[in-house]
Amino acid sequence: MQLIDSSGWIEFFTSGPLADEYARHLKDLERVVTPTIVLYEVYKKIKRDRTEDEALSAVSLMNRTKVVDLTESTALFAADLSIKHSLPMADAIVYATALETDSTVVTGDAHFRELDRVLFVG
C-alpha cells in the first residue's frame, strides 16, 4: 500500500513538474491510502488557488482510494511521532496513518526525508 502525501496530490492535480512521477503511484487507486487530513489539505489548497469545482473534483478522485479517518489511537500515535521526529501535526498524522496501515509514504516533503517507509520524490 502507498500513502500519497498532500504535496504529491497537489503536484498531481496542478500538473506540477513532478506530476508524472506521482501519477505512476496513482495507477491503482485501490492500493492508495488517504488520511482525512490529506483530503483537508488538498481541498483547501485547490479551492483557494483555483476553484471549488476543481477542489471537489480532486476530492472525488481521492475518495476512490482507501480513506482513513483520524481515530483517537492514531492521534496519540501521531503526537508521539511528532515529538520523536519533530514533525508538524499534519505530517505526523500522515506518518502515523502510513505506519498503522503498513503503507509507504510517497512525498516530496522534506520533513519525511530521513524516516523509514518513505519514498522521497523530487
Secondary structure by P-SEA (a helix, b strand, c coil): cbbbcaaaaaaaaacccaaaaaaaaacccccbbbcaaaaaaaaaaaaaaccaaaaaaaaaaaaccccccccaaaaaaaaaaaaaccccaaaaaaaaaaaaacbbbbcccccccccccccccc
